[in-house]
């Protein structure tokens, strides 16, 4: 019987301890922007007259208004957080239609401040995959 009382007292004392929430792994939240300098009336494909498009990408879980959020998150993680990773085998035309890709926010708790200019959409996507494919 003394053993049962001791167990009940220890259990009751543990119940009074404050619950400590588990630390969640730092997530990813990025604001991605594409800017098409020059001829704003035709430079942004499928986007009317706007020369700038912006989306939000969140990872862990994937979300935001990025149309390919899950795949973009997978690519960022696979590249260790680098937004411009190794080129793929894509063949691009040499037509000059510049695009500026920008990202700011956080990846796994680390600050991200990325900006790069590419000769055209195809050249950009060959370096960034689906991250800037919106």
C-alpha positions as a Markdown table, in Angstrom:
| # | Residue | x | y | z |
|---|---|---|---|---|
| 1 | Unk | 0.0 | 0.0 | 0.0 |
| 2 | Unk | 2.8 | 2.5 | 0.7 |
| 3 | Unk | 4.1 | 1.9 | -2.8 |
| 4 | Unk | 0.7 | 2.8 | -4.3 |
| 5 | Unk | 0.6 | 6.0 | -2.3 |
| 6 | Unk | 4.1 | 7.0 | -3.4 |
| 7 | Unk | 3.2 | 6.3 | -7.0 |
| 8 | Unk | 0.1 | 8.4 | -6.7 |
| 9 | Unk | 2.0 | 11.3 | -5.1 |
| 10 | Unk | 4.7 | 11.2 | -7.8 |
| 11 | Unk | 2.1 | 11.0 | -10.6 |
| 12 | Unk | 0.1 | 13.9 | -9.0 |
| 13 | Unk | 3.3 | 16.0 | -8.7 |
| 14 | Unk | 4.2 | 15.4 | -12.4 |
| 15 | Unk | 0.7 | 16.5 | -13.4 |
| 16 | Unk | 1.3 | 19.9 | -11.7 |
| 17 | Unk | 4.5 | 20.6 | -13.8 |
| 18 | Unk | 3.9 | 23.1 | -16.5 |
| 19 | Unk | 3.8 | 21.6 | -20.0 |
| 20 | Unk | 6.8 | 22.7 | -22.1 |
| 21 | Unk | 6.0 | 22.9 | -25.8 |
| 22 | Unk | 8.3 | 21.1 | -28.1 |
| 23 | Unk | 10.5 | 23.3 | -30.2 |
| 24 | Unk | 9.3 | 23.1 | -33.8 |
| 25 | Unk | 12.0 | 23.1 | -36.5 |
| 26 | Unk | 12.3 | 26.5 | -38.1 |
| 27 | Unk | 10.2 | 26.8 | -41.2 |
| 28 | Unk | 10.5 | 28.5 | -44.5 |
| 29 | Unk | 8.6 | 31.6 | -45.5 |
| 30 | Unk | 9.7 | 33.5 | -48.6 |
| 31 | Unk | 8.4 | 36.3 | -50.7 |
| 32 | Unk | 9.3 | 35.6 | -54.3 |
| 33 | Unk | 9.2 | 38.4 | -56.9 |
| 34 | Unk | 9.8 | 38.4 | -60.6 |
| 35 | Unk | 10.3 | 41.7 | -62.4 |
| 36 | Unk | 10.4 | 42.0 | -66.1 |
| 37 | Unk | 12.3 | 45.3 | -66.9 |
| 38 | Unk | 11.8 | 46.9 | -70.3 |
| 39 | Unk | 8.6 | 46.3 | -72.3 |
| 40 | Unk | 6.1 | 45.9 | -69.5 |
| 41 | Unk | 3.2 | 45.3 | -71.9 |
| 42 | Unk | 4.5 | 41.9 | -73.2 |
| 43 | Unk | 7.4 | 40.9 | -70.9 |
| 44 | Unk | 5.4 | 39.1 | -68.2 |
| 45 | Unk | 3.9 | 36.0 | -69.9 |
| 46 | Unk | 0.3 | 35.5 | -69.1 |
| 47 | Unk | 0.1 | 38.4 | -66.7 |
| 48 | Unk | -1.4 | 41.2 | -68.8 |
| 49 | Unk | 0.5 | 44.5 | -68.6 |
| 50 | Unk | 2.1 | 43.9 | -65.2 |
| 51 | Unk | 5.9 | 43.8 | -65.2 |
| 52 | Unk | 6.1 | 42.4 | -61.6 |
| 53 | Unk | 4.6 | 39.3 | -60.0 |
| 54 | Unk | 4.9 | 38.3 | -56.4 |
| 55 | Unk | 4.0 | 35.1 | -54.5 |
| 56 | Unk | 4.5 | 33.7 | -51.0 |
| 57 | Unk | 6.1 | 30.3 | -50.4 |
| 58 | Unk | 5.9 | 28.5 | -47.1 |
| 59 | Unk | 7.5 | 25.2 | -46.4 |
| 60 | Unk | 7.0 | 22.7 | -43.5 |
| 61 | Unk | 4.2 | 22.2 | -44.5 |
| 62 | Unk | 4.1 | 23.6 | -48.1 |
| 63 | Unk | 1.8 | 26.5 | -48.6 |
| 64 | Unk | 1.3 | 30.1 | -49.6 |
| 65 | Unk | 0.1 | 31.1 | -53.0 |
| 66 | Unk | 2.9 | 29.6 | -55.0 |
| 67 | Unk | 1.3 | 27.4 | -57.7 |
| 68 | Unk | 4.0 | 24.6 | -57.2 |
| 69 | Unk | 4.7 | 25.1 | -53.5 |
| 70 | Unk | 5.4 | 21.4 | -52.6 |
| 71 | Unk | 7.8 | 20.9 | -55.4 |
| 72 | Unk | 9.6 | 24.3 | -54.9 |
| 73 | Unk | 10.0 | 23.4 | -51.2 |
| 74 | Unk | 11.5 | 20.0 | -52.1 |
| 75 | Unk | 13.9 | 21.7 | -54.5 |
| 76 | Unk | 15.0 | 24.3 | -52.0 |
| 77 | Unk | 15.6 | 21.7 | -49.3 |
| 78 | Unk | 17.5 | 19.4 | -51.8 |
| 79 | Unk | 19.8 | 22.4 | -52.7 |
| 80 | Unk | 20.5 | 23.2 | -49.0 |
| 81 | Unk | 18.6 | 26.5 | -49.2 |
| 82 | Unk | 20.3 | 27.7 | -52.3 |
| 83 | Unk | 17.7 | 29.3 | -54.7 |
| 84 | Unk | 20.0 | 29.2 | -57.7 |
| 85 | Unk | 21.3 | 25.6 | -57.9 |
| 86 | Unk | 23.0 | 23.5 | -60.5 |
| 87 | Unk | 21.7 | 24.0 | -64.1 |
| 88 | Unk | 19.5 | 21.4 | -65.7 |
| 89 | Unk | 19.7 | 20.1 | -69.3 |
| 90 | Unk | 17.2 | 22.7 | -70.6 |
| 91 | Unk | 17.9 | 24.2 | -74.0 |
| 92 | Unk | 17.0 | 27.9 | -74.0 |
| 93 | Unk | 16.8 | 30.4 | -76.9 |
| 94 | Unk | 19.2 | 33.3 | -76.9 |
| 95 | Unk | 16.3 | 35.8 | -77.1 |
| 96 | Unk | 17.0 | 38.6 | -74.6 |
| 97 | Unk | 14.0 | 39.3 | -72.4 |
| 98 | Unk | 15.5 | 40.0 | -69.0 |
| 99 | Unk | 13.9 | 38.9 | -65.8 |
| 100 | Unk | 15.0 | 39.7 | -62.2 |
| 101 | Unk | 14.3 | 37.1 | -59.6 |
| 102 | Unk | 14.2 | 38.2 | -56.0 |
| 103 | Unk | 13.5 | 36.4 | -52.7 |
| 104 | Unk | 13.5 | 37.6 | -49.1 |
| 105 | Unk | 12.4 | 35.9 | -45.9 |
| 106 | Unk | 13.7 | 32.8 | -44.0 |
| 107 | Unk | 14.7 | 29.3 | -44.9 |
| 108 | Unk | 14.9 | 27.0 | -41.8 |
| 109 | Unk | 15.5 | 30.0 | -39.6 |
| 110 | Unk | 18.3 | 31.5 | -41.8 |
| 111 | Unk | 17.7 | 34.9 | -43.4 |
| 112 | Unk | 17.3 | 34.8 | -47.2 |
| 113 | Unk | 18.1 | 37.9 | -49.4 |
| 114 | Unk | 18.4 | 36.7 | -53.0 |
| 115 | Unk | 18.5 | 38.7 | -56.2 |
| 116 | Unk | 19.7 | 37.6 | -59.7 |
| 117 | Unk | 19.1 | 38.7 | -63.2 |
| 118 | Unk | 18.7 | 36.3 | -66.1 |
| 119 | Unk | 18.6 | 36.8 | -69.9 |
| 120 | Unk | 15.1 | 35.3 | -70.1 |
| 121 | Unk | 12.5 | 33.1 | -68.3 |
| 122 | Unk | 14.0 | 29.9 | -69.7 |
| 123 | Unk | 17.5 | 30.8 | -68.5 |
| 124 | Unk | 16.1 | 31.6 | -65.0 |
| 125 | Unk | 14.2 | 28.4 | -64.7 |
| 126 | Unk | 17.2 | 26.3 | -65.8 |
| 127 | Unk | 19.0 | 27.7 | -62.7 |
| 128 | Unk | 16.1 | 27.9 | -60.2 |
| 129 | Unk | 13.8 | 25.0 | -61.2 |
| 130 | Unk | 10.2 | 25.5 | -60.0 |
| 131 | Unk | 11.2 | 28.0 | -57.2 |
| 132 | Unk | 10.5 | 30.9 | -59.5 |
| 133 | Unk | 8.0 | 29.1 | -61.8 |
| 134 | Unk | 4.9 | 31.2 | -61.2 |
